[in-house]
Amino acid sequence: MATSVPSLADFRRIVVKVGSSLLVDAGAGRLKEAWLNALADDIADLHREKRDIIVVSSGAIALGRSVLKLPKGPLKLEDSQAAAAVGQIALARTWAEALGRRGITAGQILVTLGDTEERRRYLNARSTIAKLLEWHSVPVINENDTVATNEIRYGDNDRLAARVATMASADLLVLLSDIDGLYDAPPHLDAKAKHIPVVPRITAEIEAMAGDAASDHARGGMRTKIEAGKIATTAGAHMVIAPGHVEHPLQAIRDGGRTTWFLTAGNPVTSRKKWIAGSLEPRGTLTIDAGAAAALRNGKSLLPAGVIRVDGDFGRGDAVVIRGPDGAEIGRGLVAYDAEDAAKIVRKSSGDIVSILGIEGRAEMVHRDDMVLGGA
């Protein structure tokens, strides 16, 4: 039986990845303004439907080398970083103006691999994205090419976009590409290559179909898109590879244009909670009172007032065990304070945090989205 293809209408939080070759005409050295405006129209349509939209955009180096009139050909690392410093200003302005003309505020976030791997920086980036979405803005995210080195760079924005989708608990990742999806052989080499519209699960056979980039300007190829698919689907997000060179590429997906969908069996919340429950080593323990235990079982977050004891040497974002007054484990979660600060606000009202710590910290010791209860 054929697997049904999802619709954009099925998703509430969508990450859209835009590559350099789609945004910048490398030959002419200028922005593809008509194409960007068409994409911005598509984003505005989704935004009006109250969907959260996050853009992961390449193009800083390409725009920077255009502004600086650098010669064609590969750039040294320091030249790429300097070009990105110029290009990031142009890229941010480009997105801010395109979305601003449609009544949408854009916010720029620059990240590196370390920001998605190191727990504290991950949480900071996640919090910034969440706040921008709460304000109905569109975060525009790019790899921070000005400080990245060969050792820490993603080398492509496909996997970066998948990490962002995971970080933001998105339920869909859209990779706008030079190609309209996955084929069983490289279509530019094999005229009989067969298009694959749906991938229910990424298997070794699917991975073997991935080739390298066909575009001279693209860093990533189908191989990196498959890797992105593994990251996204493991985190509970669907992924779709869609042709980006068409005008209104998101509307083309809505209209049933040719794409490849990679499906997930989970969702971002359940996948995240499985990760918290089984993949992280607890660094400490929070013992809570009976009232707090009852509140957690009713779906509430853990507030400082309900915590009666703090044990362990943990930092913000570390996993901790949550125990009831009898010492039995109730659940596990990611704590919003380091051990020293957590101990200071035990049994205190959330409204007292600023006077005790000198900062306006989070109201919750462990947010319900960052917590999994026993048997949950």
Secondary structure, 3 states (H helix, E strand, C coil): CCCCCCCHHHCCEEEEEECHHHHEECCCCEECHHHHHHHHHHHHHHHHCCCEEEEEECCHHHHHHHHHCCCCCCCCHHHHHHHHHHHHHHHHHHHHHHHHCCCCCEEEEEECHHHHHCHHHHHHHHHHHHHHHHCCCEEEEEECCCCCCCCCCCCCHHHHHHHHHHHCCCCEEEEEECCCCEECCCCCCCCCCCEECEECCCCHHHHHCCCCCCCCCCCCCHHHHHHHHHHHHHCCCEEEEEECCCCCHHHHHHCCCCCEEECCCCCHHHHHHHHHHHCCCCCEEEEECHHHHHHHHCCCCECHHHEEEEEECCCCCCEEEEECCCCCEEEEEECCCCHHHHHHCCCCCHHHHHHHHCCCCCCCCECHHHEEECCC
